[in-house]
Amino acid sequence: MSIGEKVELDRVVMRFGDFTAVDNVSLDIEAGEFFSFLGPSGCGKTTILRLISGFTEPSSGVVRIGGQDMRGIGPNRRPTALIFQNLALFPLMPVWENVAFGLEMRGIAKSRRRERAEELLDLVALRDAADKKVADLSGGQRQRVAIARALAVEPKVMLLDEPLSALDLKLRQHMRAELRAIQRRTGVTFIYITHDQGEALTMSDRIAVMSHGRIEQVARPDVVYNQPATAFAASFVGEANVFRGRVLNVGGGDIELDTAWGRMRARHNGALKQGDRAMLFVRPERSSIADANGTGADGGRLDAKIVDMDFEGNFMNLRLLTQDAQPLQVQLPNDGALAGLGSQERVAVTFAAAAAIALPEGELARQ
């Protein structure tokens, strides 16, 4: 059973002078959910975290936690705990005292503080490190100490501001699994801020993709990736080949576009009509290489030249250019069919209509 609380943002706006950092955001984060805000630097995601924690009051709108309006309630009186990017641990203090620091501030007896600290260190698999100095721990161990310290004050909502950004790739990947496991064991509502799509896709129950202070899409990770709602979401989350065109026909399940590379077909979300400007997105792993004289798939076919090939073990990344210099990406599995491909070779790139999605023309993410 979840011990976390529901968090509601109701038409929240945050302005700093003439700059609007958060622009009329409304959404519900369910109790016990692992929810991520994903977006580029400056999109407003950290400001939202500060609004929930109480370090910043909204210019307008309401933040509710567990159904209670948080207006006028400071950070120390909210059922939240915030883990900063720099962790803010005491390097020369024993690990258990770091974990129990919040309990000491509440006047809890030392024996009980030690007992509770050890319970939490068990939870994060660090009981043997209780008497070590924080300075003697690895980066991943420090992350877990910071989580244990935050849990010591029994928050209903855990707020995490890019806590893994300073770690190397292997450790980041390991800590993703650790964080998700801890969240599931505790049932606390986790609200996670990141610009790293891999973190958000791997850990989250749902993701809010943000741009310029607005929410572009809120959905499960697989839905955000496979059924993006906007051009920004499609281009920020994952890689995609992008083709611009005008809508020729709209059917029940698919749509036909007139593009500079011929007619193309794709799925659509009902937001387009005949004559509209549109953008078609197809993921590199949903694209294929056909024989140059082949017929191609029902979505589209483009003649292109391979300009680079990156071998990554289980798959190969191809970068290509069409005759008019349109860049393309194709990711192929290492299934034994790659041996005949070489740099500078001319090939046909094809995709199925079911593998592509057409969306209203909009801003692309600057990768």
C-alpha positions in Angstrom: 0.0 0.0 0.0 1.2 3.5 -0.9 2.3 5.8 1.9 2.8 8.7 -0.5 0.5 11.6 -1.1 -1.1 12.9 -4.3 0.3 16.1 -5.6 -1.9 18.5 -7.7 -0.8 21.5 -9.7 -3.8 23.6 -10.5 -3.2 26.3 -13.2 0.2 27.1 -11.7 2.1 30.1 -13.0 5.5 31.3 -11.9 6.8 34.6 -13.2 10.2 36.2 -12.5 9.7 39.8 -13.7 8.8 39.6 -17.4 9.9 36.0 -17.7 7.3 33.2 -17.3 9.1 30.1 -16.0 6.0 28.0 -15.5 3.0 28.8 -17.7 -0.4 27.6 -16.5 0.5 24.1 -15.6 -2.2 21.7 -14.4 -1.7 18.0 -13.7 -2.2 15.4 -11.0 0.6 13.2 -9.7 -0.9 10.1 -8.0 0.0 8.8 -4.6 2.9 6.3 -4.7 3.8 7.2 -8.3 7.3 7.6 -9.8 6.7 10.8 -11.9 9.3 12.5 -13.9 9.5 16.0 -15.4 11.6 15.8 -18.6 12.9 18.7 -20.6 15.9 20.8 -21.6 17.6 23.3 -19.4 15.5 26.3 -18.7 12.1 24.6 -19.5 10.7 25.2 -15.9 11.0 21.7 -14.4 13.3 22.7 -11.5 11.0 25.7 -10.8 8.1 23.3 -10.5 10.1 21.2 -8.0 10.7 24.4 -5.9 7.0 25.2 -6.0 6.1 21.8 -4.7 8.7 21.9 -2.0 7.7 25.4 -0.8 11.0 27.2 -1.5 9.1 29.3 -4.1 5.4 30.4 -4.0 3.6 30.5 -7.3 2.6 33.8 -8.9 -0.9 32.3 -9.3 -2.5 28.9 -9.1 -2.5 26.3 -6.4 -0.2 23.4 -5.3 -2.0 20.8 -3.2 -0.4 17.8 -1.4 -2.8 15.2 -0.1 -5.6 17.5 -1.0 -4.3 20.3 1.2 -3.7 23.8 -0.3 0.0 24.5 0.3 -0.2 28.3 0.1 1.6 29.9 3.1 3.1 26.6 4.2 6.9 26.7 4.3 9.3 23.9 3.2 9.8 22.6 6.8 6.1 22.1 7.3 5.4 20.3 4.1 5.4 16.5 3.9 8.2 16.6 1.3 12.0 15.9 1.2 14.3 17.4 -1.4 17.4 15.7 -2.7 19.6 18.3 -4.5 22.1 17.6 -7.3 25.0 18.2 -5.0 23.5 16.0 -2.2 24.6 18.4 0.5 25.9 15.7 2.8 28.3 16.3 5.7 31.6 14.8 4.5 33.3 14.3 7.9 30.3 13.1 9.7 29.6 9.3 10.1 27.1 8.0 7.6 24.5 7.1 10.3 24.7 10.6 11.7 24.1 12.1 8.2 21.0 9.8 7.9 19.8 10.8 11.3 20.4 14.5 11.0 16.8 15.4 10.4 15.7 13.3 13.4 18.2 15.2 15.6 16.7 18.5 14.5 13.4 17.1 15.8 14.8 16.2 19.2 14.7 12.4 18.8 16.9 10.6 21.3 20.4 9.4 20.1 19.7 5.7 20.6 16.5 5.9 18.6 18.2 8.0 15.9 20.9 5.3 15.5 18.3 2.6 15.4 16.3 4.4 12.7 19.4 5.2 10.7 20.4 1.6 10.6 16.9 0.6 9.5 17.1 3.0 6.6 20.7 2.0 5.7 19.4 -1.6 5.5 16.8 -0.3 3.0 19.4 1.2 0.8 21.9 -1.7 1.3 24.5 0.3 3.2 24.2 -1.0 6.8 27.9 -2.0 6.9 28.8 1.7 6.1 27.0 3.2 9.2 30.3 4.2 10.9 32.2 5.2 7.8 32.8 8.9 6.9 30.8 10.1 3.9 34.1 11.2 2.3 35.2 7.6 2.2 32.2 6.4 0.1 31.8 6.1 -3.6 29.5 8.3 -5.6 26.7 5.7 -5.8 26.9 5.1 -2.0 26.6 8.8 -1.3 23.5 8.9 -3.5 22.0 6.1 -1.3 23.0 7.9 1.9 21.2 11.1 0.6 18.1 9.0 -0.1 18.2 7.4 3.4 18.6 10.8 5.0 15.6 12.1 3.1 13.5 9.1 4.1 14.4 9.5 7.8 11.9 12.3 8.2 9.2 10.1 6.7 8.2 12.3 3.7 5.0 11.6 1.7 6.7 13.1 -1.4 10.3 12.8 -2.4 11.6 15.5 -4.7 14.8 14.7 -6.7 16.6 17.4 -8.7 18.8 15.6 -11.3 20.6 13.6 -8.5 22.5 11.3 -10.9 23.9 13.9 -13.3 27.4 13.9 -11.7 27.9 10.2 -11.9 29.6 8.3 -14.7 27.4 6.3 -17.2 27.7 2.8 -15.6 27.0 4.2 -12.1 24.0 6.2 -13.4 22.5 3.1 -15.0 23.0 1.2 -11.8 21.5 3.9 -9.7 18.4 4.1 -11.9 17.5 0.6 -10.9 18.4 1.3 -7.2 16.1 4.4 -7.1 13.2 2.6 -8.7 13.6 -0.3 -6.3 13.7 2.0 -3.3 10.6 3.8 -4.5 8.7 0.6 -4.9 9.7 -0.7 -1.5 8.7 2.5 0.3 5.6 3.6 -1.6 6.6 7.2 -1.3 5.6 9.5 -4.2 8.8 10.3 -6.1 8.9 13.4 -8.3 12.1 13.3 -10.4 13.6 16.2 -12.5 15.9 15.3 -15.4 17.0 16.3 -18.9 18.1 12.7 -19.6 15.5 10.8 -21.5 17.0 7.5 -20.6 16.5 8.1 -16.9 12.9 9.2 -17.4 12.0 6.3 -19.7 13.7 3.7 -17.5 12.3 4.7 -14.1 9.0 6.5 -14.5 5.4 5.4 -14.2 4.6 8.6 -16.1 6.5 11.4 -17.7 5.7 15.1 -18.3 7.6 16.5 -21.3 8.2 20.2 -20.8 9.2 23.1 -23.1 9.2 26.8 -22.4 7.3 26.4 -19.1 4.5 24.4 -20.6 3.6 20.7 -20.6 3.8 19.2 -24.0 2.6 15.7 -23.0 1.9 13.6 -19.9 1.9 9.9 -20.4 3.5 6.5 -19.7 7.1 6.2 -21.1 6.1 3.9 -23.9 3.3 6.2 -25.0 5.5 9.3 -25.0 8.1 7.4 -27.1 5.7 5.5 -29.5 2.8 8.0 -29.6 4.3 11.5 -29.1 1.7 14.2 -28.9 3.7 17.1 -30.4 6.7 17.8 -32.7 8.7 18.8 -29.6 8.0 15.6 -27.7 8.7 13.5 -30.8 12.1 15.1 -31.3 13.2 15.5 -27.7 12.4 11.9 -26.6 14.5 9.6 -28.7 15.9 10.1 -32.2 13.7 10.5 -35.2 13.9 11.1 -38.9 11.7 14.1 -39.7 9.9 14.9 -43.0 7.8 18.0 -43.7 4.8 18.0 -46.0 1.2 18.9 -46.6 -1.7 16.6 -45.8 -3.3 15.1 -49.0 -5.8 12.6 -47.4 -6.9 11.7 -43.9 -8.2 8.1 -43.4 -9.4 6.4 -40.3 -6.1 5.0 -39.3 -3.5 6.7 -41.4 -2.7 9.9 -43.3 -1.1 10.7 -46.6 1.4 13.5 -47.0 2.9 15.2 -50.0 6.6 15.8 -49.3 9.7 16.7 -51.2 10.6 13.0 -51.2 7.3 11.8 -52.7 4.1 10.7 -51.0 4.4 9.3 -47.5 1.9 7.6 -45.2 1.8 7.5 -41.4 -0.4 7.0 -38.3 -2.0 10.2 -36.9 -3.6 11.4 -33.7 -6.7 13.1 -35.2 -5.2 16.6 -35.0 -4.7 17.0 -38.8 -7.0 17.7 -41.7 -6.6 17.9 -45.5 -4.3 20.8 -46.5 -2.6 21.2 -43.1 1.2 21.5 -42.9 2.5 18.5 -41.0 5.7 16.7 -39.9 6.2 13.0 -40.2 8.4 11.3 -37.6 9.9 7.8 -37.9 12.4 6.3 -35.4 15.8 5.0 -36.7 15.0 1.5 -35.3 11.7 1.5 -37.3 13.5 2.3 -40.5 14.9 -0.3 -42.8 17.5 -0.7 -45.6 16.2 -2.2 -48.9 18.0 -3.1 -52.0 18.4 0.0 -54.1 16.1 -1.5 -56.7 13.6 -2.7 -54.1 10.0 -1.5 -53.8 10.1 -0.1 -50.3 7.5 -0.2 -47.6 4.0 1.4 -47.6 5.1 4.4 -45.5 7.9 5.8 -47.6 11.1 5.2 -49.6 14.1 7.4 -50.0 17.3 6.9 -52.0 20.3 7.8 -49.8 24.1 7.3 -49.4 25.6 5.9 -46.3 28.1 8.4 -44.9 29.0 6.8 -41.6 28.5 3.5 -39.7 28.9 3.0 -35.9 29.0 -0.6 -34.7 27.7 -1.0 -31.1 27.8 -4.7 -30.8 24.1 -5.7 -30.8 23.2 -3.1 -33.4 24.6 -0.8 -36.1 23.8 2.9 -36.4 23.9 4.3 -40.0 24.0 7.9 -40.9 22.9 8.7 -44.4 22.2 11.6 -46.7 19.7 11.9 -49.5 20.7 13.5 -52.8 19.2 16.9 -51.5 21.2 16.5 -48.3 18.4 15.4 -46.0 20.0 13.6 -43.1 18.7 10.2 -42.1 19.4 7.7 -39.3 18.8 4.0 -39.4 19.5 1.5 -36.6 19.9 -2.1 -37.7 20.1 -5.2 -35.5 23.3 -7.3 -35.7 21.4 -10.2 -37.2 24.0 -11.3 -39.8 22.6 -9.1 -42.6 25.0 -6.2 -42.1 28.0 -7.7 -43.8 27.2 -6.3 -47.3 26.9 -2.7 -46.2 29.7 -0.2 -46.6 30.3 3.5 -46.3 29.4 5.6 -49.4 27.1 2.8 -50.6 23.8 4.0 -52.1 20.8 2.3 -50.6 17.0 2.7 -50.2 15.7 3.7 -46.8 12.1 2.5 -46.2 9.6 2.4 -43.4 6.0 1.2 -42.9 3.1 3.6 -42.4 2.4 1.9 -39.0 6.0 2.7 -37.9 5.6 6.5 -38.5 3.5 9.2 -37.0 2.3 12.5 -38.5 1.8 15.5 -36.3 0.9 19.2 -36.7 3.9 21.3 -37.7 5.7 22.6 -34.6 8.9 23.5 -32.9 11.6 20.8 -32.8 13.8 20.2 -29.8 17.3 21.5 -30.2 19.4 18.4 -29.4 
